[in-house]
Amino acid sequence: MQVESFFEWLGQALGSVIRFIVDGLSSLFGALTNAGGNFIDGLSRTLGMDTSIISIITLIIGLMLLYSAVRAFMRASIIMGIIWLMLGLWLLSWVVH
């Protein structure tokens, strides 16, 4: 009988540790999800755009095009800089109202 109670206690202790870890990770990921959602809501409200995934992806692509324009201008490639700049501004004006 002593052996059964020892393994029962061991199982309960191990279950409690696993439950504590799972609850902690669940809380952590829940907080990160909430923070990410609040960040996207604040960003979209400030820029006056929708919170859809298409709008966020379009914003990221537009910013990458502007970054490419700056890099092109720094390499003294005026024509490509103007092209990247116009594409980036056009895309950002489409997504940001």
Backbone as CSV, one residue per row, in Angstrom:
resi,resn,N_x,N_y,N_z,CA_x,CA_y,CA_z,C_x,C_y,C_z
1,MET,0.800,-1.185,0.000,0.000,0.000,0.000,0.849,1.257,0.000
2,GLN,2.007,1.172,0.594,2.872,2.336,0.639,3.354,2.709,-0.753
3,VAL,3.615,1.731,-1.589,4.108,1.978,-2.932,3.045,2.701,-3.749
4,GLU,1.793,2.263,-3.620,0.719,2.909,-4.359,0.557,4.360,-3.942
5,SER,0.625,4.643,-2.681,0.451,6.024,-2.223,1.640,6.894,-2.653
6,PHE,2.839,6.304,-2.694,3.996,7.085,-3.158,3.826,7.486,-4.618
7,PHE,3.443,6.520,-5.467,3.289,6.842,-6.881,2.093,7.758,-7.128
8,GLU,1.072,7.620,-6.309,-0.063,8.546,-6.408,0.388,9.968,-6.071
9,TRP,1.168,10.098,-5.000,1.692,11.407,-4.620,2.608,11.966,-5.709
10,LEU,3.469,11.103,-6.264,4.379,11.528,-7.326,3.604,11.987,-8.558
11,GLY,2.563,11.261,-8.909,1.734,11.653,-10.044,1.037,12.973,-9.807
12,GLN,0.527,13.186,-8.609,-0.121,14.455,-8.282,0.875,15.605,-8.292
13,ALA,2.076,15.372,-7.769,3.097,16.422,-7.751,3.524,16.785,-9.171
14,LEU,3.746,15.757,-9.993,4.135,16.006,-11.384,3.005,16.697,-12.145
15,GLY,1.772,16.282,-11.902,0.618,16.928,-12.531,0.485,18.382,-12.118
16,SER,0.757,18.671,-10.862,0.689,20.056,-10.378,1.755,20.925,-11.034
17,VAL,2.959,20.378,-11.185,4.044,21.128,-11.833,3.698,21.399,-13.299
18,ILE,3.210,20.370,-13.989,2.845,20.547,-15.402,1.709,21.549,-15.528
19,ARG,0.724,21.465,-14.634,-0.407,22.405,-14.676,0.072,23.833,-14.442
20,PHE,1.007,24.029,-13.505,1.556,25.360,-13.236,2.268,25.908,-14.472
21,ILE,3.060,25.085,-15.145,3.784,25.513,-16.344,2.806,25.866,-17.459
22,VAL,1.799,25.030,-17.673,0.825,25.280,-18.733,0.033,26.556,-18.450
23,ASP,-0.388,26.765,-17.218,-1.112,27.987,-16.869,-0.240,29.220,-17.042
24,GLY,1.029,29.118,-16.667,1.941,30.249,-16.842,2.159,30.606,-18.304
25,LEU,2.380,29.590,-19.137,2.562,29.833,-20.568,1.288,30.370,-21.209
26,SER,0.147,29.865,-20.771,-1.128,30.355,-21.291,-1.314,31.833,-20.957
27,SER,-0.982,32.205,-19.746,-1.075,33.618,-19.351,-0.103,34.481,-20.137
28,LEU,1.110,33.991,-20.341,2.119,34.746,-21.077,1.680,34.967,-22.523
29,PHE,1.241,33.899,-23.192,0.821,34.039,-24.584,-0.452,34.856,-24.708
30,GLY,-1.327,34.776,-23.731,-2.524,35.610,-23.728,-2.172,37.084,-23.609
31,ALA,-1.202,37.395,-22.747,-0.769,38.785,-22.584,-0.089,39.300,-23.858
32,LEU,0.733,38.460,-24.495,1.381,38.870,-25.742,0.366,39.092,-26.855
33,THR,-0.648,38.237,-26.933,-1.695,38.403,-27.939,-2.472,39.691,-27.699
34,ASN,-2.790,39.953,-26.448,-3.506,41.180,-26.108,-2.670,42.414,-26.426
35,ALA,-1.378,42.369,-26.131,-0.494,43.498,-26.419,-0.371,43.720,-27.925
36,GLY,-0.252,42.640,-28.688,-0.171,42.767,-30.145,-1.441,43.342,-30.735
37,GLY,-2.585,42.902,-30.240,-3.864,43.440,-30.709,-4.014,44.908,-30.385
38,ASN,-3.605,45.297,-29.173,-3.671,46.713,-28.795,-2.717,47.557,-29.646
39,PHE,-1.546,47.011,-29.966,-0.593,47.735,-30.808,-1.178,47.972,-32.198
40,ILE,-1.753,46.930,-32.793,-2.339,47.054,-34.133,-3.510,48.026,-34.110
41,ASP,-4.350,47.961,-33.086,-5.483,48.885,-32.976,-5.013,50.330,-32.850
42,GLY,-4.002,50.569,-32.019,-3.479,51.922,-31.857,-2.827,52.444,-33.124
43,LEU,-2.062,51.595,-33.790,-1.401,51.982,-35.039,-2.428,52.325,-36.109
44,SER,-3.422,51.474,-36.260,-4.424,51.710,-37.306,-5.294,52.918,-36.974
45,ARG,-5.608,53.139,-35.706,-6.395,54.309,-35.336,-5.609,55.600,-35.577
46,THR,-4.327,55.584,-35.275,-3.497,56.777,-35.473,-3.332,57.095,-36.951
47,LEU,-3.136,56.071,-37.775,-2.944,56.287,-39.208,-4.259,56.438,-39.951
48,GLY,-5.373,56.092,-39.323,-6.668,56.199,-39.968,-6.893,55.126,-41.013
49,MET,-6.453,53.919,-40.721,-6.614,52.819,-41.671,-7.379,51.676,-41.019
50,ASP,-7.769,50.700,-41.829,-8.474,49.533,-41.310,-7.507,48.625,-40.570
51,THR,-8.069,47.758,-39.725,-7.229,46.814,-38.976,-7.120,45.464,-39.667
52,SER,-7.478,45.384,-40.934,-7.417,44.097,-41.637,-5.969,43.720,-41.941
53,ILE,-5.755,42.453,-42.156,-4.406,41.943,-42.436,-3.898,42.481,-43.769
54,ILE,-4.807,42.701,-44.717,-4.413,43.246,-46.020,-3.858,44.656,-45.854
55,SER,-4.504,45.461,-45.009,-4.026,46.828,-44.789,-2.667,46.840,-44.104
56,ILE,-2.476,45.952,-43.141,-1.191,45.888,-42.431,-0.085,45.443,-43.379
57,ILE,-0.352,44.445,-44.205,0.652,43.977,-45.169,0.966,45.065,-46.189
58,THR,-0.065,45.777,-46.645,0.146,46.865,-47.597,0.983,47.974,-46.974
59,LEU,0.738,48.287,-45.710,1.538,49.292,-45.007,2.997,48.859,-44.932
60,ILE,3.242,47.610,-44.601,4.620,47.105,-44.497,5.317,47.154,-45.854
61,ILE,4.614,46.760,-46.908,5.215,46.799,-48.254,5.505,48.233,-48.668
62,GLY,4.585,49.153,-48.372,4.813,50.562,-48.697,6.025,51.131,-47.975
63,LEU,6.176,50.780,-46.705,7.344,51.248,-45.951,8.637,50.637,-46.488
64,MET,8.566,49.387,-46.940,9.748,48.766,-47.541,10.127,49.452,-48.851
65,LEU,9.131,49.873,-49.621,9.420,50.598,-50.860,10.065,51.954,-50.573
66,LEU,9.587,52.639,-49.538,10.220,53.910,-49.167,11.650,53.692,-48.684
67,TYR,11.876,52.612,-47.958,13.226,52.278,-47.527,14.124,52.006,-48.734
68,SER,13.581,51.324,-49.728,14.344,51.069,-50.956,14.656,52.368,-51.684
69,ALA,13.737,53.319,-51.644,13.987,54.614,-52.275,15.131,55.349,-51.578
70,VAL,15.141,55.327,-50.269,16.224,55.980,-49.525,17.558,55.320,-49.844
71,ARG,17.579,54.000,-49.897,18.824,53.299,-50.238,19.279,53.629,-51.657
72,ALA,18.327,53.734,-52.579,18.687,54.067,-53.963,19.245,55.480,-54.034
73,PHE,18.648,56.410,-53.324,19.169,57.785,-53.329,20.562,57.849,-52.708
74,MET,20.817,57.032,-51.693,22.141,57.033,-51.071,23.196,56.429,-51.994
75,ARG,22.787,55.550,-52.912,23.706,55.001,-53.894,23.817,55.894,-55.116
76,ALA,23.185,57.047,-55.090,23.182,58.025,-56.178,22.482,57.500,-57.425
77,SER,21.490,56.633,-57.218,20.675,56.146,-58.314,19.360,56.921,-58.289
78,ILE,19.374,58.069,-58.932,18.251,59.000,-58.855,16.992,58.415,-59.495
79,ILE,17.118,57.801,-60.661,15.943,57.287,-61.381,15.261,56.183,-60.561
80,MET,16.018,55.215,-60.067,15.421,54.145,-59.263,14.874,54.689,-57.942
81,GLY,15.544,55.673,-57.384,15.042,56.297,-56.155,13.690,56.947,-56.369
82,ILE,13.536,57.628,-57.485,12.252,58.263,-57.787,11.176,57.210,-58.028
83,ILE,11.531,56.133,-58.718,10.552,55.067,-58.978,10.099,54.424,-57.665
84,TRP,11.052,54.050,-56.819,10.694,53.443,-55.530,9.889,54.406,-54.670
85,LEU,10.268,55.690,-54.707,9.564,56.692,-53.914,8.124,56.841,-54.378
86,MET,7.910,56.931,-55.670,6.549,57.078,-56.193,5.701,55.842,-55.899
87,LEU,6.280,54.657,-56.060,5.537,53.436,-55.753,5.181,53.348,-54.265
88,GLY,6.140,53.683,-53.421,5.892,53.638,-51.985,4.851,54.637,-51.538
89,LEU,4.948,55.861,-52.045,3.965,56.880,-51.678,2.581,56.543,-52.206
90,TRP,2.519,55.990,-53.435,1.226,55.609,-53.979,0.580,54.510,-53.145
91,LEU,1.380,53.506,-52.756,0.851,52.417,-51.963,0.424,52.886,-50.578
92,LEU,1.214,53.743,-49.955,0.847,54.242,-48.635,-0.363,55.162,-48.701
93,SER,-0.498,55.932,-49.762,-1.677,56.801,-49.862,-2.941,55.967,-50.093
94,TRP,-2.784,54.774,-50.639,-3.929,53.899,-50.844,-4.420,53.303,-49.525
95,VAL,-3.491,53.025,-48.623,-3.869,52.347,-47.380,-4.159,53.324,-46.240
96,VAL,-3.487,54.460,-46.184,-3.655,55.426,-45.097,-4.588,56.524,-45.580
97,HIS,-5.658,56.714,-44.842,-6.659,57.717,-45.238,-6.486,58.980,-44.436
